[in-house]
Amino acid sequence: MSEILPGVHAIDGINPSDDFTTNVLLLRDAKGGSWTLLDTGLPASDGYPGGAAAVERYCAGHHIPLTSIQRILITHLHLDHTGNLATLAKKTGARIFAHWLDAAFIAKNPPYTGPGMPPRDAVEVTEKLKDGDEIDAFEGLVAVHTPGHTPGHVSYFCPARRILFAGDAVFGEGSGLVVSTPQYTFSSPLALISLRRLAELDVEAVVEYHGTPVLKGGKAKLADAARKAKI
């Protein structure tokens, strides 16, 4: 998919299959020539050549030194988001950001027993976020706690560009959005409440983790998803 918006790159070659989209993102920081990685994808496995190697290939192809990735932002604990975290944190030396609730589960202290696959490797999160925290990355990001899919799911909002990096708070469906899948969601009622909150933001683009990003009219698409959700 490559550069989907100015400074927003969706890494090619990281999807485990044609029908399982995982929008692992590289964000070009406005200051200092550094980059921020948003989520890390599934680890490589039999028959799936993606994983950390796909991130490395993409960076090499776009002349982005791995050490210029100074931050890794995690939306939530599930393996398809944290599967390459330990490897990429070591190779980049980046600081790791996650909500304080999911940070504990990413460190496996305590182990996560909710729906969805937890991380395989315990990783200590460097920067534990709470709702409203500002992050000096991309063109200025705000952590928005969006519990439901997991207890500490967090979305990242860029007010200057009106871009919402929604993680699994919503999934892409056709040209629209839907609330996160109940089968893999810790609390569907909480997920709906979080979606309603996101729909109040002044959003133009929604880049969710699964599905085709919504690059225009994001606020209306979020409101429509919240209105149609059946919990």
Backbone hydrogen bonds, N-H to C=O, Kabsch-Sander energy under -0.5 kcal/mol:
donor,donor_aa,acceptor,acceptor_aa,energy
2,S,10,A,-1.3
4,I,2,S,-0.7
4,I,8,V,-2.2
5,L,8,V,-1.3
8,V,5,L,-2.9
9,H,7,G,-0.6
9,H,26,L,-2.9
10,A,2,S,-3.1
11,I,9,H,-0.6
11,I,24,V,-2.7
14,I,11,I,-0.7
17,S,20,F,-0.6
20,F,17,S,-1.4
23,N,209,Y,-2.9
24,V,22,T,-1.8
25,L,38,L,-1.8
26,L,9,H,-2.7
27,L,36,T,-3.3
28,R,7,G,-2.6
29,D,27,L,-0.6
29,D,34,S,-2.3
30,A,138,F,-3.0
34,S,31,K,-1.0
35,W,68,S,-2.8
36,T,27,L,-2.3
37,L,71,R,-2.7
38,L,25,L,-3.0
39,D,37,L,-0.6
39,D,73,L,-2.9
40,T,81,H,-2.2
45,S,48,Y,-1.5
48,Y,45,S,-2.5
53,A,50,G,-0.7
54,A,51,G,-1.2
55,V,51,G,-1.1
56,E,52,A,-2.3
57,R,53,A,-2.7
58,Y,54,A,-2.3
59,C,55,V,-2.5
60,A,56,E,-2.5
61,G,57,R,-2.6
62,H,58,Y,-1.3
63,H,60,A,-1.2
64,I,59,C,-3.2
68,S,65,P,-2.0
69,I,66,L,-1.7
70,Q,35,W,-2.1
70,Q,68,S,-1.0
71,R,35,W,-0.9
72,I,95,R,-2.8
73,L,37,L,-3.2
74,I,97,F,-2.6
79,L,117,M,-2.6
81,H,78,H,-2.1
82,T,78,H,-1.7
83,G,41,G,-0.5
83,G,79,L,-2.0
84,N,41,G,-0.7
85,L,82,T,-1.7
88,L,84,N,-2.7
89,A,85,L,-2.7
90,K,86,A,-1.6
91,K,87,T,-2.1
92,T,88,L,-2.3
93,G,89,A,-2.1
95,R,70,Q,-2.3
97,F,72,I,-2.9
98,A,127,E,-1.8
100,W,129,L,-2.5
103,A,99,H,-2.5
104,A,100,W,-1.1
104,A,101,L,-0.6
105,F,101,L,-1.0
106,I,102,D,-2.7
107,A,103,A,-1.6
108,K,105,F,-1.2
109,N,104,A,-2.8
109,N,110,P,-0.7
123,V,106,I,-1.9
125,V,123,V,-0.5
127,E,96,I,-3.3
128,K,126,T,-0.6
129,L,98,A,-3.1
129,L,127,E,-0.6
132,G,143,A,-3.1
133,D,130,K,-2.0
135,I,141,L,-3.0
137,A,135,I,-2.1
140,G,137,A,-2.8
141,L,135,I,-2.2
142,V,157,F,-2.2
143,A,133,D,-3.0
144,V,155,S,-3.1
145,H,143,A,-0.6
146,T,153,H,-2.4
148,G,150,T,-1.9
149,H,146,T,-0.5
153,H,150,T,-1.2
154,V,75,T,-2.4
155,S,144,V,-2.8
156,Y,165,F,-2.5
157,F,142,V,-2.5
158,C,163,I,-3.1
161,R,158,C,-0.6
162,R,158,C,-1.6
163,I,158,C,-1.5
164,L,205,A,-2.8
165,F,156,Y,-3.4
165,F,163,I,-0.5
166,A,164,L,-0.9
166,A,207,V,-1.1
167,G,207,V,-0.7
169,A,166,A,-2.4
171,F,178,V,-2.9
172,G,210,H,-3.4
173,E,176,G,-2.3
176,G,173,E,-2.3
178,V,171,F,-2.4
180,S,169,A,-1.1
184,Y,181,T,-1.3
185,T,182,P,-1.6
186,F,148,G,-0.7
186,F,149,H,-1.6
187,S,148,G,-2.5
191,A,187,S,-2.1
192,L,188,S,-2.1
193,I,189,P,-2.1
194,S,190,L,-2.6
195,L,191,A,-2.1
196,R,192,L,-2.3
197,R,193,I,-1.7
198,L,194,S,-2.3
199,A,195,L,-2.1
200,E,197,R,-1.5
201,L,198,L,-1.6
203,V,201,L,-1.7
204,E,162,R,-2.9
205,A,162,R,-1.9
206,V,214,V,-3.3
207,V,164,L,-3.0
207,V,205,A,-0.5
208,E,206,V,-0.8
209,Y,167,G,-2.5
211,G,209,Y,-0.5
214,V,206,V,-2.6
215,L,213,P,-0.8
218,G,204,E,-2.6
219,K,203,V,-1.7
221,K,217,G,-1.8
222,L,218,G,-2.6
223,A,219,K,-2.3
224,D,220,A,-2.3
225,A,221,K,-2.1
226,A,222,L,-2.3
227,R,223,A,-2.3
228,K,224,D,-1.9
229,A,225,A,-1.1
231,I,229,A,-0.5
